[in-house]
Amino acid sequence: MMHAEPQPEHLWLQKLIGNWTFETEANMGPDQPSSKFAGKEVVRSLGGLWMLCEGQGAMPEGGTAFTLMTLGFDPERKKYLGTFIGSMMTHMWVYEGERKGNVLTLNTVGPSFTGDGAMVEYQDIIELKSDDHRVLSSQTKGPDGSWTRFMTANYHRVK
Protein backbone atom coordinates (compact mmCIF):
# COMPACT_ATOMS: atom_id res chain seq x y z
CA MET A 1 0.00 0.00 0.00
CA MET A 2 1.30 3.44 -0.91
CA HIS A 3 1.38 6.31 1.52
CA ALA A 4 2.94 9.62 0.54
CA GLU A 5 3.60 12.51 2.88
CA PRO A 6 3.48 16.09 1.58
CA GLN A 7 6.92 17.43 0.71
CA PRO A 8 7.95 21.12 0.79
CA GLU A 9 6.89 21.38 -2.86
CA HIS A 10 3.38 20.21 -1.95
CA LEU A 11 3.26 22.76 0.89
CA TRP A 12 4.10 25.48 -1.63
CA LEU A 13 1.20 24.35 -3.83
CA GLN A 14 -1.12 24.46 -0.80
CA LYS A 15 -0.74 28.26 -0.84
CA LEU A 16 -3.22 28.14 -3.74
CA ILE A 17 -6.03 26.68 -1.61
CA GLY A 18 -9.02 28.99 -1.27
CA ASN A 19 -11.55 31.04 -3.20
CA TRP A 20 -10.30 33.40 -5.90
CA THR A 21 -11.60 35.84 -8.48
CA PHE A 22 -9.69 36.52 -11.69
CA GLU A 23 -9.48 39.00 -14.54
CA THR A 24 -7.94 37.79 -17.78
CA GLU A 25 -6.63 39.49 -20.88
CA ALA A 26 -5.95 37.23 -23.85
CA ASN A 27 -4.87 37.63 -27.44
CA MET A 28 -5.74 34.46 -29.34
CA GLY A 29 -4.25 35.44 -32.69
CA PRO A 30 -2.42 38.13 -34.64
CA ASP A 31 -5.57 39.17 -36.50
CA GLN A 32 -7.79 39.26 -33.43
CA PRO A 33 -8.27 42.01 -30.82
CA SER A 34 -7.37 41.17 -27.24
CA SER A 35 -10.24 39.93 -25.09
CA LYS A 36 -10.94 40.61 -21.44
CA PHE A 37 -13.01 38.35 -19.22
CA ALA A 38 -13.42 37.51 -15.55
CA GLY A 39 -14.42 34.62 -13.35
CA LYS A 40 -13.90 32.74 -10.15
CA GLU A 41 -11.95 29.72 -9.00
CA VAL A 42 -12.04 27.39 -6.02
CA VAL A 43 -8.82 25.54 -5.17
CA ARG A 44 -8.94 22.58 -2.84
CA SER A 45 -6.50 19.91 -1.75
CA LEU A 46 -6.73 16.20 -2.46
CA GLY A 47 -4.85 14.56 0.41
CA GLY A 48 -2.35 17.41 0.70
CA LEU A 49 -0.60 16.12 -2.44
CA TRP A 50 -2.75 17.39 -5.30
CA MET A 51 -4.44 20.75 -5.83
CA LEU A 52 -7.73 20.80 -7.74
CA CYS A 53 -8.35 24.23 -9.25
CA GLU A 54 -11.95 24.50 -10.47
CA GLY A 55 -12.71 27.65 -12.43
CA GLN A 56 -15.57 29.24 -14.26
CA GLY A 57 -15.76 32.44 -16.20
CA ALA A 58 -17.33 34.29 -19.07
CA MET A 59 -16.11 33.41 -22.55
CA PRO A 60 -15.10 36.37 -24.77
CA GLU A 61 -17.68 35.30 -27.39
CA GLY A 62 -20.38 34.64 -24.79
CA GLY A 63 -21.35 31.76 -22.55
CA THR A 64 -19.51 30.31 -19.57
CA ALA A 65 -16.34 28.23 -19.59
CA PHE A 66 -15.60 25.67 -16.88
CA THR A 67 -12.02 24.58 -16.22
CA LEU A 68 -10.17 22.09 -14.04
CA MET A 69 -6.45 22.26 -13.38
CA THR A 70 -4.67 19.64 -11.29
CA LEU A 71 -1.25 20.32 -9.77
CA GLY A 72 1.06 18.10 -7.76
CA PHE A 73 4.70 17.18 -7.29
CA ASP A 74 6.51 13.90 -7.94
CA PRO A 75 9.46 13.62 -5.50
CA GLU A 76 11.05 10.76 -7.47
CA ARG A 77 11.12 12.73 -10.73
CA LYS A 78 11.63 16.04 -8.91
CA LYS A 79 9.02 17.61 -11.20
CA TYR A 80 5.72 19.38 -10.74
CA LEU A 81 2.99 17.56 -12.67
CA GLY A 82 -0.55 18.40 -13.64
CA THR A 83 -3.30 18.65 -16.19
CA PHE A 84 -5.70 21.25 -17.55
CA ILE A 85 -9.08 20.67 -19.20
CA GLY A 86 -11.82 23.08 -20.16
CA SER A 87 -15.42 22.90 -21.33
CA MET A 88 -14.43 24.92 -24.41
CA MET A 89 -11.85 22.44 -25.75
CA THR A 90 -11.28 18.73 -26.35
CA HIS A 91 -7.52 18.71 -25.70
CA MET A 92 -6.19 17.64 -22.28
CA TRP A 93 -3.07 19.62 -21.46
CA VAL A 94 -0.50 17.57 -19.52
CA TYR A 95 2.05 19.53 -17.50
CA GLU A 96 5.57 18.89 -16.32
CA GLY A 97 7.44 21.74 -14.71
CA GLU A 98 9.84 23.27 -12.25
CA ARG A 99 9.67 26.03 -9.67
CA LYS A 100 12.19 28.75 -8.98
CA GLY A 101 11.24 30.77 -5.92
CA ASN A 102 7.61 31.81 -6.29
CA VAL A 103 7.44 31.07 -10.04
CA LEU A 104 6.19 27.68 -11.27
CA THR A 105 6.76 27.08 -15.00
CA LEU A 106 4.63 24.30 -16.46
CA ASN A 107 5.61 22.95 -19.89
CA THR A 108 3.05 21.32 -22.17
CA VAL A 109 2.25 20.57 -25.80
CA GLY A 110 -1.00 21.34 -27.57
CA PRO A 111 -2.68 22.28 -30.83
CA SER A 112 -1.40 25.33 -32.66
CA PHE A 113 -3.62 28.42 -32.85
CA THR A 114 -3.27 28.26 -36.63
CA GLY A 115 -5.71 25.34 -36.80
CA ASP A 116 -3.36 23.40 -39.09
CA GLY A 117 -3.31 20.36 -36.79
CA ALA A 118 0.29 20.97 -35.70
CA MET A 119 1.25 20.44 -32.08
CA VAL A 120 3.42 23.14 -30.50
CA GLU A 121 5.05 23.88 -27.16
CA TYR A 122 3.33 26.01 -24.53
CA GLN A 123 4.07 27.17 -21.01
CA ASP A 124 1.69 28.13 -18.22
CA ILE A 125 3.53 30.16 -15.60
CA ILE A 126 2.12 30.66 -12.10
CA GLU A 127 3.72 33.39 -10.01
CA LEU A 128 2.75 33.98 -6.38
CA LYS A 129 2.96 37.74 -5.92
CA SER A 130 1.64 37.51 -2.33
CA ASP A 131 -0.60 35.25 -0.24
CA ASP A 132 -3.61 36.95 -1.84
CA HIS A 133 -2.45 37.65 -5.42
CA ARG A 134 -1.12 35.34 -8.10
CA VAL A 135 -0.61 35.68 -11.83
CA LEU A 136 -1.09 32.98 -14.45
CA SER A 137 0.42 33.68 -17.84
CA SER A 138 0.44 31.49 -20.94
CA GLN A 139 2.86 31.59 -23.82
CA THR A 140 3.63 29.61 -26.94
CA LYS A 141 6.94 28.82 -28.60
CA GLY A 142 7.34 30.00 -32.17
CA PRO A 143 9.23 28.29 -34.99
CA ASP A 144 12.24 30.52 -34.25
CA GLY A 145 12.35 29.31 -30.62
CA SER A 146 11.09 32.55 -29.09
CA TRP A 147 8.18 32.64 -26.63
CA THR A 148 5.09 34.79 -27.22
CA ARG A 149 2.77 35.52 -24.29
CA PHE A 150 -0.90 35.43 -25.28
CA MET A 151 -2.74 35.41 -21.95
CA THR A 152 -2.33 36.93 -18.48
CA ALA A 153 -4.74 36.38 -15.60
CA ASN A 154 -4.58 38.11 -12.22
CA TYR A 155 -6.09 36.09 -9.36
CA HIS A 156 -7.13 37.74 -6.09
CA ARG A 157 -8.10 35.80 -2.98
CA VAL A 158 -11.68 36.28 -1.79
CA LYS A 159 -11.64 37.18 1.91
C-alpha positions in Angstrom: 0.0 0.0 0.0 1.3 3.4 -0.9 1.4 6.3 1.5 2.9 9.6 0.5 3.6 12.5 2.9 3.5 16.1 1.6 6.9 17.4 0.7 8.0 21.1 0.8 6.9 21.4 -2.9 3.4 20.2 -1.9 3.3 22.8 0.9 4.1 25.5 -1.6 1.2 24.4 -3.8 -1.1 24.5 -0.8 -0.7 28.3 -0.8 -3.2 28.1 -3.7 -6.0 26.7 -1.6 -9.0 29.0 -1.3 -11.5 31.0 -3.2 -10.3 33.4 -5.9 -11.6 35.8 -8.5 -9.7 36.5 -11.7 -9.5 39.0 -14.5 -7.9 37.8 -17.8 -6.6 39.5 -20.9 -5.9 37.2 -23.8 -4.9 37.6 -27.4 -5.7 34.5 -29.3 -4.3 35.4 -32.7 -2.4 38.1 -34.6 -5.6 39.2 -36.5 -7.8 39.3 -33.4 -8.3 42.0 -30.8 -7.4 41.2 -27.2 -10.2 39.9 -25.1 -10.9 40.6 -21.4 -13.0 38.4 -19.2 -13.4 37.5 -15.6 -14.4 34.6 -13.4 -13.9 32.7 -10.1 -11.9 29.7 -9.0 -12.0 27.4 -6.0 -8.8 25.5 -5.2 -8.9 22.6 -2.8 -6.5 19.9 -1.8 -6.7 16.2 -2.5 -4.9 14.6 0.4 -2.4 17.4 0.7 -0.6 16.1 -2.4 -2.8 17.4 -5.3 -4.4 20.7 -5.8 -7.7 20.8 -7.7 -8.3 24.2 -9.3 -12.0 24.5 -10.5 -12.7 27.7 -12.4 -15.6 29.2 -14.3 -15.8 32.4 -16.2 -17.3 34.3 -19.1 -16.1 33.4 -22.5 -15.1 36.4 -24.8 -17.7 35.3 -27.4 -20.4 34.6 -24.8 -21.3 31.8 -22.6 -19.5 30.3 -19.6 -16.3 28.2 -19.6 -15.6 25.7 -16.9 -12.0 24.6 -16.2 -10.2 22.1 -14.0 -6.4 22.3 -13.4 -4.7 19.6 -11.3 -1.3 20.3 -9.8 1.1 18.1 -7.8 4.7 17.2 -7.3 6.5 13.9 -7.9 9.5 13.6 -5.5 11.1 10.8 -7.5 11.1 12.7 -10.7 11.6 16.0 -8.9 9.0 17.6 -11.2 5.7 19.4 -10.7 3.0 17.6 -12.7 -0.6 18.4 -13.6 -3.3 18.7 -16.2 -5.7 21.2 -17.6 -9.1 20.7 -19.2 -11.8 23.1 -20.2 -15.4 22.9 -21.3 -14.4 24.9 -24.4 -11.9 22.4 -25.7 -11.3 18.7 -26.3 -7.5 18.7 -25.7 -6.2 17.6 -22.3 -3.1 19.6 -21.5 -0.5 17.6 -19.5 2.0 19.5 -17.5 5.6 18.9 -16.3 7.4 21.7 -14.7 9.8 23.3 -12.3 9.7 26.0 -9.7 12.2 28.8 -9.0 11.2 30.8 -5.9 7.6 31.8 -6.3 7.4 31.1 -10.0 6.2 27.7 -11.3 6.8 27.1 -15.0 4.6 24.3 -16.5 5.6 23.0 -19.9 3.0 21.3 -22.2 2.2 20.6 -25.8 -1.0 21.3 -27.6 -2.7 22.3 -30.8 -1.4 25.3 -32.7 -3.6 28.4 -32.8 -3.3 28.3 -36.6 -5.7 25.3 -36.8 -3.4 23.4 -39.1 -3.3 20.4 -36.8 0.3 21.0 -35.7 1.2 20.4 -32.1 3.4 23.1 -30.5 5.1 23.9 -27.2 3.3 26.0 -24.5 4.1 27.2 -21.0 1.7 28.1 -18.2 3.5 30.2 -15.6 2.1 30.7 -12.1 3.7 33.4 -10.0 2.7 34.0 -6.4 3.0 37.7 -5.9 1.6 37.5 -2.3 -0.6 35.3 -0.2 -3.6 37.0 -1.8 -2.4 37.7 -5.4 -1.1 35.3 -8.1 -0.6 35.7 -11.8 -1.1 33.0 -14.4 0.4 33.7 -17.8 0.4 31.5 -20.9 2.9 31.6 -23.8 3.6 29.6 -26.9 6.9 28.8 -28.6 7.3 30.0 -32.2 9.2 28.3 -35.0 12.2 30.5 -34.2 12.3 29.3 -30.6 11.1 32.5 -29.1 8.2 32.6 -26.6 5.1 34.8 -27.2 2.8 35.5 -24.3 -0.9 35.4 -25.3 -2.7 35.4 -21.9 -2.3 36.9 -18.5 -4.7 36.4 -15.6 -4.6 38.1 -12.2 -6.1 36.1 -9.4 -7.1 37.7 -6.1 -8.1 35.8 -3.0 -11.7 36.3 -1.8 -11.6 37.2 1.9 
